[in-house]
Structure formats: C-alpha cells, structure tokens
Amino acid sequence: MLGYWHHLHWLPVDMHIKFKIATLTYKILSTGQPTYLHHLLQPYTPLRSICSASQQLLHIPPLRTNFSWWAFRHAAPTVWNDIPLTIWESGTLNTFKRRLKSHLFNNH
C-alpha cells in the first residue's frame, strides 16, 4: 500500500532533505553565491586520468566523527555526487528541481 505522501507526489523527509541540499548546491555551483558556502565546495580532481574526471563531481572531505556527516561541507558533495549527470546539466533551476524531484521520488 502506498503512503499518503506517495499519492500526493511528496517526498519523504529524508529525500526532502537531500532535495534541499542538492538544490542549494546547484545554486552555489551555478552562481557562486552565497560565498560563505561556496568556499566549502571543492571540485574532485583525481590524481590520475580516469573516466570520472570529466564529470562535475565534488570532493568529499574525510569524516572525523560520525556527527560530521551532517555538516554541509560533507553532506553537499555526497548528495551531489549521487545525482545523475543529466540532472546536473539542467539549464535552469526549475528544470533541475523538477528532474531531481522525479529522480528522488522514482528511486525511493
């Protein structure tokens, strides 16, 4: 039986959090604003030439504690790197949000 949120095409809380983090990350990467968060995101640069080098992956800093997973500097790259490239390449914020919501909803 489908839940009430599924019938209304609402995301469950954990998926909604990922949606918000990914949307904020998209805004930061496309505009560079806000600067106080922009400096927390670093592009992933592999040591050797590999296939993932052409993707727009972000560097995920190592965890020091289990609690630090919730820090933006770790959560944003983790969520961002799980999004397919076709969603990243959305031309506008509205297109990105629509594609991301469908992706999260269908993969839940």
C-alpha positions as semicolon CSV with decimal commas, in nm:
position;residue;x (nm);y (nm);z (nm)
1;M;0,000;0,000;0,000
2;L;0,132;0,340;-0,095
3;G;0,169;0,605;0,171
4;Y;-0,018;0,934;0,171
5;W;0,297;1,122;0,062
6;H;0,331;0,891;-0,239
7;H;-0,022;0,963;-0,356
8;L;0,041;1,340;-0,341
9;H;0,388;1,305;-0,501
10;W;0,550;1,437;-0,183
11;L;0,899;1,331;-0,091
12;P;0,958;1,156;0,241
13;V;1,154;1,363;0,493
14;D;1,494;1,203;0,421
15;M;1,451;1,257;0,046
16;H;1,326;1,612;0,101
17;I;1,644;1,691;0,295
18;K;1,853;1,558;0,005
19;F;1,641;1,765;-0,235
20;K;1,708;2,083;-0,036
21;I;2,082;2,012;-0,008
22;A;2,108;1,936;-0,381
23;T;1,909;2,248;-0,476
24;L;2,129;2,469;-0,260
25;T;2,440;2,305;-0,408
26;Y;2,311;2,367;-0,761
27;K;2,252;2,734;-0,679
28;I;2,601;2,766;-0,530
29;L;2,772;2,600;-0,826
30;S;2,577;2,795;-1,087
31;T;2,603;3,141;-0,925
32;G;2,890;3,121;-0,675
33;Q;2,655;3,258;-0,410
34;P;2,646;3,259;-0,114
35;T;3,022;3,290;-0,088
36;Y;3,034;3,165;0,270
37;L;2,914;2,826;0,142
38;H;3,082;2,837;-0,200
39;H;3,428;2,800;-0,050
40;L;3,318;2,476;0,121
41;L;3,265;2,301;-0,215
42;Q;3,578;2,179;-0,394
43;P;3,580;2,008;-0,735
44;Y;3,703;1,650;-0,739
45;T;4,040;1,625;-0,909
46;P;4,170;1,267;-0,942
47;L;4,543;1,201;-0,922
48;R;4,533;1,005;-1,248
49;S;4,331;1,048;-1,565
50;I;4,015;0,844;-1,517
51;C;3,664;0,846;-1,662
52;S;3,514;1,034;-1,368
53;A;3,749;1,327;-1,427
54;S;3,517;1,462;-1,698
55;Q;3,217;1,461;-1,464
56;Q;3,133;1,750;-1,235
57;L;3,197;1,561;-0,913
58;L;3,276;1,732;-0,586
59;H;3,548;1,634;-0,341
60;I;3,410;1,464;-0,030
61;P;3,628;1,552;0,270
62;P;3,708;1,269;0,511
63;L;3,490;1,228;0,818
64;R;3,641;1,298;1,155
65;T;3,334;1,192;1,353
66;N;3,001;1,031;1,267
67;F;2,831;1,359;1,351
68;S;3,028;1,546;1,083
69;W;2,832;1,367;0,808
70;W;2,561;1,627;0,865
71;A;2,799;1,917;0,804
72;F;2,731;2,094;0,474
73;R;3,089;2,051;0,355
74;H;3,043;1,672;0,365
75;A;2,669;1,631;0,301
76;A;2,654;1,853;-0,009
77;P;2,924;1,669;-0,210
78;T;2,786;1,331;-0,101
79;V;2,434;1,416;-0,219
80;W;2,559;1,596;-0,532
81;N;2,780;1,308;-0,646
82;D;2,482;1,070;-0,628
83;I;2,280;1,274;-0,878
84;P;2,298;1,164;-1,245
85;L;2,481;1,394;-1,487
86;T;2,163;1,453;-1,689
87;I;2,009;1,628;-1,389
88;W;2,320;1,839;-1,321
89;E;2,311;1,971;-1,676
90;S;1,966;2,124;-1,638
91;G;1,960;2,468;-1,792
92;T;1,752;2,636;-1,525
93;L;1,687;2,595;-1,155
94;N;1,322;2,499;-1,216
95;T;1,424;2,224;-1,461
96;F;1,684;2,099;-1,214
97;K;1,431;2,087;-0,931
98;R;1,169;1,909;-1,143
99;R;1,416;1,646;-1,267
100;L;1,568;1,599;-0,922
101;K;1,232;1,552;-0,753
102;S;1,130;1,293;-1,012
103;H;1,463;1,114;-0,972
104;L;1,439;1,103;-0,594
105;F;1,073;1,004;-0,600
106;N;1,128;0,721;-0,851
107;N;1,437;0,587;-0,673
108;H;1,287;0,582;-0,325
